[in-house]
Amino acid sequence: MVFVAGTPAHHCLIPDVNLTVDWYRAVIPIEVVDGKQESSRCSRYRLDVVRNLSAQGFLPGRDVNLTDLEQESCVDGFSYSKDIYQSTLVSEFDLVCSEQWKKPFTSTVLFLGVLTGSLFSGPISDRFGRKPVLFITMGVQAIFTLVAMFSPTRVVFIILFFLNGVGQVSNYVSAFVLAYFLRDWTTLMLVLSLPGFLYLPLWWFVPESPRWLLSQGRADEAEAILAAKKNKVIAPQPIFAGVHFQDDKAPSREHYNVFTLVRNAGVLNTTLILYLLWFTMSTGYAGLSLNTSQLHTDPYISCFISAAVEVPAFVTSWLALQYLPRRLAVMCILVLGGASLYGIQLVPQDLSGLSNALEMVGKFGFTTGTSLMFVYTAELYPTALRNMATGTCMAVSRVGTCIAPFILELSVYSKNLPQIVLGTLAFLSIFATIFLPESFGHPLPQTIQQMQRRERIKCPCMKRKANSKSVVMIESQL
């Protein structure tokens, strides 16, 4: 969206009228924005007045005080610079000035599509399997990304973009680097659709999840995948013949639904905390990603910096998953992200580079945290609920993603207000994380009962109270 809906430099279009060179240059008012003078983007001096003054031979600034002239909106449209972009959604449909709100709304529509996909993809994949849903959603994304480039109006585009988002639930666009070479939004949409079509033939090479097959009681198929496809041999005996679930003698064939996540108090508490964490991580990641064009005068350099930050973030998340307890890792990442965003408020205005660096530290934290949450969530739930829980968590996270474009608009009231909001969310989530179960080093739960038996962290004062109570009981027995 940074490139597809980039906002080029623009001003009111001046139609072909009889104006002198001096008046043609002066017809756009000069305004002071953030302490700098620049041409007005949304207004011009009344063209009929300027035309009369030009015809009478008056010179702007010498014979006429420009500040006394009446201004009008861009009634003839806009003129867009092509120094960076050849065309974008903004220049195609004039999403500037009074129509500027439609730009973040377009981003929100895409994320609403992702939210919708998240709501149904988890339950459907739990019911019909991971593999079919994976490839169907990839196909949906590829098709509607391609078709969107032919949109005749903005309404048609956002409808197709919504359907594009539905497909993005299992697939992320990976061709960002191509944006530098493609300065026209329709060509960019075409290229972004191609990887999705290339993935579809992989259907014949990607097996179904053996854990999901086991949860459905289809042990023979799981054995075939593990033995025949992985080791290319026929298993000498049924692999799972002697396997019994701890709480049941056979895999449960009960079909769970989203209400299973809220029926039990223990499961509900874990789910609500995870919802908050996913909401925070996704809002922070989306907000800081969409704000990358503000890091540098060249949006391509800005996005390169933002993307480069994600490389060490993913490496860090991998190392954290290998060696650190999940709670500790998530809390440390939230402290880093929240503190860096709060720190921006203390940076003087003339040190914009330091502010940008702190913002990228914040993005590093939210990117790392988002990666951790996928694994952490999967480790907390039993197989039958794993995809459903992850899907609903992603759905909640997409609510945050949907409002992220509008959180950025808060900078109109205070420049650093978006960072304050995101930092506050991070610190609220730190406290909530304390009450999550620890999953590091524990086997994956196979049933809800096993999930409930996960040990939760206890406050040190509670431990001391418990210890003192034990001492009293021992002394009484003695």
DAZIFEN-V583835 format. One record per pair of residues at least 24 apart in sequence whose C-alpha atoms are under 7 Angstrom apart, sorted by the first residue. I is the first residue (numbers start at 1). J is the second residue. D is the distance in Angstrom with one decimal. If there is no record, write none. Layout:
BEGIN
i=I j=J d=D
i=I j=J d=D
END
This chain:
BEGIN
i=1 j=107 d=6.9
i=2 j=290 d=6.3
i=3 j=179 d=7.0
i=4 j=88 d=5.4
i=4 j=89 d=6.2
i=4 j=185 d=5.2
i=5 j=88 d=5.4
i=5 j=89 d=5.0
i=5 j=90 d=5.7
i=6 j=88 d=6.0
i=6 j=90 d=6.6
i=7 j=90 d=5.9
i=8 j=80 d=6.1
i=8 j=81 d=5.8
i=8 j=85 d=6.7
i=9 j=80 d=5.9
i=9 j=81 d=5.3
i=10 j=41 d=5.8
i=10 j=78 d=6.6
i=10 j=79 d=5.5
i=10 j=80 d=4.4
i=10 j=81 d=6.0
i=11 j=40 d=6.4
i=11 j=41 d=4.3
i=11 j=42 d=6.2
i=11 j=78 d=5.7
i=11 j=79 d=5.6
i=11 j=80 d=6.9
i=12 j=41 d=6.6
i=12 j=42 d=6.3
i=12 j=43 d=6.3
i=12 j=44 d=6.4
i=12 j=74 d=4.9
i=12 j=77 d=6.2
i=12 j=78 d=4.5
i=12 j=79 d=5.9
i=13 j=74 d=6.8
i=13 j=76 d=6.0
i=13 j=77 d=5.4
i=13 j=78 d=4.4
i=13 j=79 d=4.8
i=18 j=51 d=7.0
i=19 j=51 d=6.2
i=19 j=54 d=5.9
i=20 j=54 d=6.2
i=22 j=60 d=6.9
i=23 j=54 d=6.6
i=23 j=60 d=6.4
i=26 j=60 d=6.9
i=42 j=73 d=6.1
i=42 j=74 d=6.2
i=42 j=97 d=5.7
i=43 j=71 d=6.4
i=43 j=72 d=5.5
i=43 j=73 d=4.5
i=43 j=74 d=5.6
i=44 j=71 d=5.4
i=44 j=72 d=5.6
i=44 j=73 d=6.4
i=44 j=74 d=6.8
i=45 j=69 d=6.5
i=45 j=70 d=5.9
i=45 j=71 d=4.2
i=45 j=72 d=6.0
i=46 j=70 d=6.0
i=46 j=71 d=5.2
i=46 j=72 d=5.5
i=85 j=183 d=4.9
i=85 j=184 d=6.6
i=86 j=183 d=5.2
i=86 j=184 d=5.1
i=87 j=183 d=6.7
i=87 j=184 d=4.9
i=87 j=185 d=6.0
i=88 j=184 d=6.4
i=88 j=185 d=5.1
i=89 j=185 d=7.0
i=93 j=154 d=6.6
i=104 j=405 d=5.1
i=104 j=406 d=6.4
i=106 j=158 d=6.3
i=107 j=405 d=7.0
i=108 j=402 d=4.5
i=108 j=403 d=6.8
i=108 j=405 d=6.9
i=109 j=158 d=6.5
i=109 j=162 d=5.6
i=110 j=161 d=5.5
i=110 j=162 d=4.8
i=110 j=165 d=5.0
i=111 j=165 d=6.1
i=111 j=398 d=6.2
i=111 j=401 d=6.3
i=111 j=402 d=5.3
i=112 j=162 d=6.7
i=112 j=402 d=6.3
i=113 j=162 d=4.5
i=113 j=163 d=5.9
i=113 j=164 d=6.9
i=113 j=165 d=4.2
i=113 j=166 d=4.4
i=114 j=165 d=4.4
i=114 j=166 d=4.7
i=114 j=168 d=6.0
i=114 j=169 d=5.6
i=114 j=398 d=6.7
i=115 j=395 d=4.8
i=115 j=398 d=5.1
i=115 j=399 d=6.8
i=116 j=166 d=6.1
i=117 j=166 d=4.3
i=117 j=167 d=6.6
i=117 j=169 d=5.7
i=118 j=169 d=5.9
i=118 j=391 d=5.1
i=118 j=392 d=6.5
i=118 j=394 d=5.9
i=118 j=395 d=4.9
i=119 j=391 d=6.1
i=119 j=392 d=5.8
i=119 j=395 d=5.6
i=121 j=391 d=6.5
i=122 j=387 d=4.9
i=122 j=388 d=4.2
i=122 j=390 d=6.9
i=122 j=391 d=4.4
i=123 j=257 d=6.8
i=123 j=388 d=5.0
i=125 j=387 d=7.0
i=126 j=384 d=6.8
i=126 j=387 d=6.1
i=126 j=388 d=6.6
i=129 j=208 d=6.9
i=129 j=212 d=6.9
i=130 j=208 d=6.4
i=130 j=209 d=6.6
i=131 j=208 d=5.5
i=134 j=170 d=6.0
i=135 j=200 d=6.3
i=137 j=167 d=4.2
i=137 j=168 d=6.7
i=137 j=170 d=6.5
i=138 j=167 d=5.8
i=138 j=170 d=7.0
i=138 j=171 d=6.1
i=138 j=196 d=5.7
i=139 j=196 d=6.2
i=139 j=197 d=6.7
i=139 j=200 d=7.0
i=140 j=164 d=6.6
i=140 j=167 d=5.0
i=141 j=165 d=6.9
i=141 j=167 d=4.3
i=141 j=168 d=5.9
i=141 j=196 d=6.9
i=142 j=193 d=4.5
i=142 j=194 d=6.7
i=142 j=196 d=4.7
i=142 j=197 d=6.1
i=143 j=193 d=6.9
i=145 j=189 d=6.1
i=145 j=193 d=5.3
i=146 j=189 d=6.3
i=146 j=190 d=5.3
i=146 j=193 d=5.4
i=149 j=186 d=4.8
i=149 j=189 d=6.0
i=149 j=190 d=6.8
i=180 j=300 d=6.5
i=211 j=383 d=6.8
i=212 j=383 d=6.7
i=214 j=251 d=6.6
i=215 j=251 d=5.4
i=215 j=252 d=6.3
i=215 j=253 d=6.8
i=215 j=383 d=6.6
i=215 j=384 d=6.1
i=216 j=251 d=6.9
i=216 j=253 d=5.5
i=217 j=251 d=5.7
i=217 j=253 d=6.6
i=256 j=385 d=6.9
i=258 j=388 d=6.9
i=266 j=452 d=6.4
i=270 j=436 d=6.1
i=273 j=432 d=6.1
i=273 j=433 d=6.9
i=274 j=393 d=6.9
i=275 j=393 d=5.5
i=275 j=396 d=6.1
i=276 j=429 d=6.6
i=277 j=429 d=5.9
i=278 j=393 d=6.3
i=278 j=394 d=7.0
i=278 j=396 d=6.9
i=278 j=397 d=4.9
i=279 j=396 d=6.0
i=279 j=397 d=4.1
i=279 j=400 d=5.3
i=280 j=425 d=5.9
i=280 j=426 d=6.3
i=281 j=366 d=5.3
i=281 j=369 d=6.4
i=281 j=370 d=5.6
i=282 j=370 d=6.9
i=282 j=397 d=5.4
i=282 j=398 d=6.9
i=282 j=400 d=6.1
i=282 j=401 d=5.8
i=283 j=400 d=4.6
i=283 j=401 d=5.0
i=283 j=404 d=5.6
i=284 j=366 d=6.0
i=284 j=422 d=5.8
i=285 j=363 d=6.1
i=285 j=366 d=5.4
i=285 j=367 d=6.1
i=286 j=401 d=5.7
i=286 j=404 d=6.2
i=287 j=404 d=4.9
i=287 j=405 d=6.4
i=287 j=408 d=6.6
i=288 j=363 d=6.1
i=295 j=356 d=6.1
i=306 j=360 d=6.9
i=309 j=360 d=6.9
i=309 j=364 d=6.0
i=310 j=364 d=6.3
i=310 j=367 d=6.5
i=313 j=364 d=5.4
i=313 j=367 d=6.1
i=313 j=368 d=4.9
i=314 j=368 d=5.9
i=316 j=368 d=6.7
i=317 j=368 d=5.2
i=317 j=371 d=6.3
i=317 j=372 d=6.0
i=325 j=440 d=5.2
i=326 j=376 d=6.6
i=326 j=438 d=6.4
i=326 j=439 d=6.7
i=326 j=440 d=6.0
i=327 j=433 d=6.5
i=327 j=438 d=6.4
i=330 j=369 d=6.1
i=331 j=430 d=5.4
i=331 j=433 d=6.8
i=333 j=365 d=5.2
i=333 j=369 d=6.2
i=334 j=365 d=6.5
i=334 j=426 d=5.5
i=334 j=427 d=6.8
i=334 j=430 d=6.3
i=335 j=427 d=6.8
i=336 j=362 d=6.9
i=336 j=365 d=6.1
i=337 j=361 d=6.6
i=337 j=362 d=4.1
i=337 j=363 d=6.9
i=337 j=365 d=4.7
i=337 j=366 d=6.3
i=338 j=362 d=6.8
i=338 j=423 d=4.1
i=338 j=424 d=6.9
i=338 j=426 d=5.2
i=338 j=427 d=6.2
i=339 j=423 d=6.9
i=341 j=419 d=5.4
i=341 j=420 d=6.7
i=341 j=423 d=5.6
i=342 j=419 d=6.9
i=342 j=420 d=6.1
i=342 j=423 d=6.0
i=345 j=416 d=6.8
i=379 j=439 d=6.2
i=379 j=444 d=5.8
i=380 j=439 d=6.4
i=380 j=451 d=6.6
i=381 j=445 d=6.4
i=381 j=451 d=6.2
i=382 j=444 d=6.9
i=382 j=445 d=4.7
i=382 j=446 d=4.5
i=382 j=447 d=5.1
i=382 j=448 d=6.1
i=382 j=451 d=6.6
i=383 j=446 d=5.6
END
